[in-house]
Amino acid sequence: MPDRGFTPTQLAARAAYLLRGNDLGTMTTAAPRLYPHMWSWDAAFVAVGLAPLSVERAVVELDTLLSAQWRNGMIPHIVYANGVDGYFPGPGRWQCRELADAAPAGPDTSGITQPPVHAIAVQRILDHSRRHGRSTRAVAEEFLDRRWGDLMRWHRWLAHARDPKFDGRITIYHGWESGMDNSPRWDRAYARVTPGPDLPPYVRADTQVIADPSQRPTDVEYDRYLWLLEEMRRARYDDYELTTAMSFAVQDVFVSAVFALACDVLSQIGEEHARPRADVRELSEWADRFRSGVIATADARSGAARDFDLRADRLVHTETSAMFAPLLCGGLPRDAERQLLRTFEGPRFCGHPDLRYALPPSTSPVSGDFRAREYWRGPVWPVLSWLFSWAFARRGWAERAATLRTEGLRQAADGTFAEYYEPFTGEPLGSMQQSWTAASVLDWLG
């Protein structure tokens, strides 16, 4: 439990208060200043945190997100709140409704996606609904009835549009789709992105909120991010065109492992709630395919998974939290899995002697790519600690899951609910009042 700062009861109350404060009615902002809209995987984690407070409100969160689903099945990475400015790129830069045939007619969205953690949120909603009365259970089950087809379309789009060659790995066309925007995983792929002279001018909004440049991607990196957006616009966000139009194309093992895990979770939900047998069978097949795809990239001795750069036609070797993707989805031979767990818990990651808390840094502190304060290049992200803790518990590793939970609550006990934390000092960094950090704490406190 927390060893300083707020007590568990106080921390839970502050986290619940934060989510209420960030609530716009039918969606929760990812963070009030830096991220004033709804983000896809943020919304799933927010629903996890809302479920113990109100199953009904958690259902509204996912309903809002799924109402912005594209006609091809994609869940976009941003759903923009009407009348809210202060974030770049906004809907005018994406122009999805004007350019993409599949874009929704309703809310404005971005034109890319994010990790498919939503089945986990659905499971947590159903779990909490069973602890309440009949009316709350009915709300959760009615949501599942209403949205099962949308969840299937989402998974089917990922399995087909983002794995056209059936390699068992999700292809991303922008580092933003990984959720780990500037991770060292993407350095070489980004280095090949050459912005053209016709890149439209822009003004960043993030650096006006986070003034410390050591915490944010550079302007050179942002030029590349925006050029990839231009390539997507020129391809009109067409799934087929993107396979050849994009200068960035990487098979992401972490997103693929999350997808395999999500397919397992959704297939289990389908069996328990008498969904169509064909759907359950399809989900199980996708889980097997993507689990195998992740394991195919793993080093035979260390078990570490590696992304695959389609443009360079080679595996990507980095020491980041993504190398532990097989620990999420399973499938490694026993000896390799034991070695990967030793690495996770050892001095290259959670067991590094200088860490303030025994939690996974986004990049190994012994890596040459490590930057203690810079976004996904070193800081500890509470939501990632939560995901590993949840997955470890699901796999039967109760002690490991409990250790991450205990350390995560110690880190969060200052009550800032920061986006990420400096790994050696525990200093809160990035955006404060981050919704998914509060949500992780609420689920841990149960």
N, C-alpha and C positions, 0 to 999 in steps of 0.2 A: 504494500500500500504506500501512498505518498509519504515521504520522509521529511517534507518541509511544506511550507505554504498552506494551502487550504486542505481541510479534512475531506474525506470522500463525500460526505453529505453536502458540504459546502461546494465542492467541485461539481457535483452533479447538478446542484441548483444553478450554479453559474453557467454550466453548459446548456441547460434547458433554457435559461434566460437568453443566452446568446442566440439560440436557434429561433426563439420567438422574436427577438429583435431583428434578425435577418430575414424574417418571413414577410414576403410581399403579398401574401394572401393565398395564391395557388402555386407559388414557387418560392424557393429559398435561395437568396443570393449566396454565391460561393464565399464571398467576403464583401462587406459593405462598401469599402473604398476601392480596392484594387480589382475586384471581380464582381461587379454589381449585377450580374445576370445569372442564369442557370447553366451550369456545366454538366455534361452527361454523367461522367463517373462520379463527380461530386454529388450529383442528385441521388445516385444509388446509395452512396455512403450516408448522405443526409437522411434518407429514408430508413436506413439501419438505425440511426440515432433517434429518429422520431418514433419508431415503432414502440419502444417501451413507454414513451410518453403518451402517444395517441396513434393507434393503428389507423384510425380514420384519416388523420393528417398525413401519415406516411403514404397512404394510398393516393391521396390527392397529389403528392409530390411526383410519384411515378406516373400518374394519369396525365399530369401536365407535360412531363417529358415525352411520353408516348404519343400525346396529341400532336407533337411536332415531328413525328417520325416521317421520313420521306416515303414516297410511294414505292420505291424500290426496296424498302425495308431498312435502310440506314437510319440509325439514331444519330443526329448531328451532335457535334461536341459542344456547341453553344445554342441555347434557346434565349433569344433576347427579350428582356422585359420591356414592355411598351413604355415609351416616354422616359427611359433611363439612358443617360449618356455617360461619358466618362470612361469608356473602354475602347481600345483600338486593337485590332480592326473591328469595326462595327459592320452592320448589315449592308451599308452602302458600299463598302469595299468588296464584300463577298458577291453581292448581286445575285444571290441564288435564285430568287423567284424569277428574275428576268432571264437568267441564262440556263437554268437546269430544268429539264422536263419533269424530273422526279421530285423537285422541291415542293414542300407543302404550301397550300394556299393560305394557311392561317398565319402562325407566328413567324417572324423573321428568324432565320437560323444561319449558322456557318455551313460550310460545304464539305467538312471533313468529320471524322468520327473519333471515338475514344475507347479505352478498354471496356470490354463487355462484362462488367461486374454486376449487372442488374439482377440476374437470377439469384444472387446471394441476398440482395435486398428483399426480393419476393419471398425467399425462404424465411428470412428473419421476421417479416410481417406475418406470415402464416404461423410461425412459432409463437410470437407474442399474442396473436389472436386466440390461440388455444387456452391462454391463461385468463381469458376474460369471459364474459357472458355470451349468450347465443347471438345477440345482435352484433357484437364486434366480430365474432367468427363469420357471421353472414356477410359483413362488409368485405372481409378479406377474400372469402370464397367467391363473392360476386365480382370482385376485381379480377380474380384469376379467370373466371368465366369470360369476362368482358375483354380481357387483354391477352389471353392465351395465344390467339392468332397473331397478334402484333409481336409478341415475344418470339414466336416461331419464325415470323418473317424476318426479324432482326437476326436471329441465329442463321437462318438460311442465306441471308445476304452475305454475312461474313464467310460462311462456308463455301460459297460459290464465287461471289464477286471479288473477294479478297484472297481466294486461293484457287485461281482458275486452272492451275496445273495439278491440283490435288496433291501438293507436297505436304499438306498437314501443317502449314504455317501461314499466319495472317500477314499479308503484305500491307505495309503502311507507305504512304506517299508524302508524308510530312512528319518530322519528329514530334510535332504537336499531337499527332494521333496516338503516340505511345503513352501520352501523359507525362513522359520524362523529357521535356522539351529540348534541353541543351545537354543531355547526357553525353559523356565521351563515346557512347555507343555509336553516335551519329557523326562524329567528327570527320571521318574520311568521306562519308556520303555527302555531308554538307559542303565539304571542300570542293566537290565537283560541281556544285550549284553556282553558276556564274550569272549574276543579275545583269539584265540587259540595260542599255542606256535609256530605254523607255519605261523603266520602273517608275510608276507614279509616285510623286512625293508623298511623304507621310510625316506625322508627328506622333511619337510614342507617348502613350498615357502612363505606362507602368513606371517609368523613371520619374514621373511627377509625384508618384505616391511613395515609391521606395527610392530615396535619394542616394543611398549608398551604392555606387556602381559595382562594387565587388559582389553584390548579391544577385545581379541581374545579367542576362545575356548582353553581349556588346552590340553596338550599332551595325557592325559588319555582319554579325549573326542575324540581326533583324532584317537586313537587306535580303539575305538568303531566304529567310522565312517568308517574306513578302513576295519574293520572286516565285517561289513555289506556289503561292496563292495565285499569282498571275498565270502560271502554267495551267493550273486547274480551271481558272476562269476561261482560258482560251480553248480548253477541252470541253467546256460547258458541263463540267462535273460528270461527264459520261463515264460509267464504269469501264466500258471497253476501251475508250480512248485513253484513259489514264494509264493503262498498262504500258503504253508506248510513249505517251506524251511527257511523262514526268522524268525529270533528271534525278530525282530521289526516289528509290524504290528498294525497300529493305524488308525482308521477312523477319518479323519481330517475335522472338521466342517468348518474351514475357507476356505479351498480349495473347499469343497462341496458347500458352499454358493457362492463362486466365479463361480463355474461351473453352478449352477442354474441361476445366473445372466447372465453368458455368453450364456447359452442356450436361455434365454429370448431375449437377444440382437440379437443373430444370427437368431432366428425365426422371429423377426421383420424385419431384413434385408431380409430374405427369402421371406416374404410376400410382401415387397415393391419392390423387384426385380424379382418377378415371378419365384422363385425357385420351384422345385417339391413340390407339396402339401404333399406328404408322408414325405419329409424331414422336412418341417415346422411342421407338426403334431408330428413327432418324437421328435423334439427339444422342443416343448411345453410340451410334456409328461415328458421328462427328467427334464425340469425346475420344473414342479410340484412335481416330485418324489424327487428330491434332496432338494427342499425347505422344503418339509415335513420331510425329513430325518434330516435336520438341526434343525427344530423346535422340533422334537421328543426328542432332547437332551437338550432342553432349560429348565432351572429352571422355574417352574410355576409362581413364584412371581417376581423374578428379571429379567427374560427373557434371562439370560446369557446362551449362548450355551457352550457345553462341548464336547471335543473329546471323543472317545470311544476306549479304549485299548483292542484289540481283544485277545491278549495273556493273559492278566489279567482278561478279561471279566468284565470290569467295566468302568464307566465314569471317566474322568480325570478332576479334579477341579483345575483350576489355574486362577489367575487374570492377563490375558494378553489381548492384542488387539483382539485376536481370539474370545473372549467371545462375541464380538459385531458382529459376523457373521450374525445374523438375520437382522441387520440393513442394510446389503448389499442386501440380497435376499428377505426380507419381509416375511410375513406369521405369525408373532406373533399376539396373541390377543392384542387388543388395550391397555389395562392396562399394560400388560407385556412390550409392546414396549415403552410405555411412561416411565416406570421405567428404562428400559435399556438405553434410551436416557438420563435420569437424571444421571445415573451412568457414561455414556460417558462424559457428560459435567460437572460432579460434581467433588468433591475434590479427588476422587480416581483415576481420569484420567485427562482429559483436564483442569479441574478446580482446580487442586491441587495448593495451594497458592504459592508454591516455584518454579513452572515451569517458565522458561524464556518466553516461548510462549505457548499459549493455544492450543496445539496439542497433539494427543494421543501418550503417551509413549508406547513402545512395551510391557512393564510389569508395572503394577501399582506401583507407588512410595510407597504405603503403604503395599505392599506385602513383605513377608519375602524373596521372590525369587529375589527381585529387585536389580540390579547392574547398577549404573548410566552410566558406561562407556562400559559395556560388550555386544556388538553386539545386540542380540535380547532379552536381559534380562533387558532392561531399556531404552536405547537410543530412540530418536525420529527419525523415518525413513521418509524422505520427500515423498517417493513414496507411503507409506501407507496413509499419510495425503491426498495425491492427490486422491487415490482410494476412501477413505471415502467421500471426497468432491464431487467427480464425482458421486458416487452412491447416495449421499444425494440430489444432484441437480436432478438426474433422478427420485427420489422418490417424488419430489416436495417440498423438504425442502430447499428452496432457501436461507433463512437467515443462516441456519446452514452451508450450503455449502460455502457461501460467507465468513463466519467467518474463516473456515479452510483455504480458499484461501488467505485471508488477512494475517493470522498468518503465513502461509507457505511462503509467499513472504517476510515477515519481517525476518523470519529465514534465508532465502536464500540470503538476500541482501548483505551478506559479499562477495558473489561471489566465494566462494570456491567450491560450488556444492559438498559438502561432502556426503559420503555414509550414514552417520547418525550423530546425534548431541547429545551432553550431555544435558539432559532435564532441568537442573537447571541453568547452565551457558550459554548454547547455543554454547559451544565450538564445532567446527567441528571435527569429529572423523572418524576413518576408512580410507577408500580410498578417496582421493580428486579427482576432475575431473570426478566424477561419471556420466555416461551418462544419467541414468534414472532420476537423480536429476535435471539435466539440462532440460531434456524432460518435467518433471512435471512443471518446471517454465515456459517453453515456452507455454505449454497448458494453464496454469493459466493466462498468460499475453495475450494470444489469438491473 
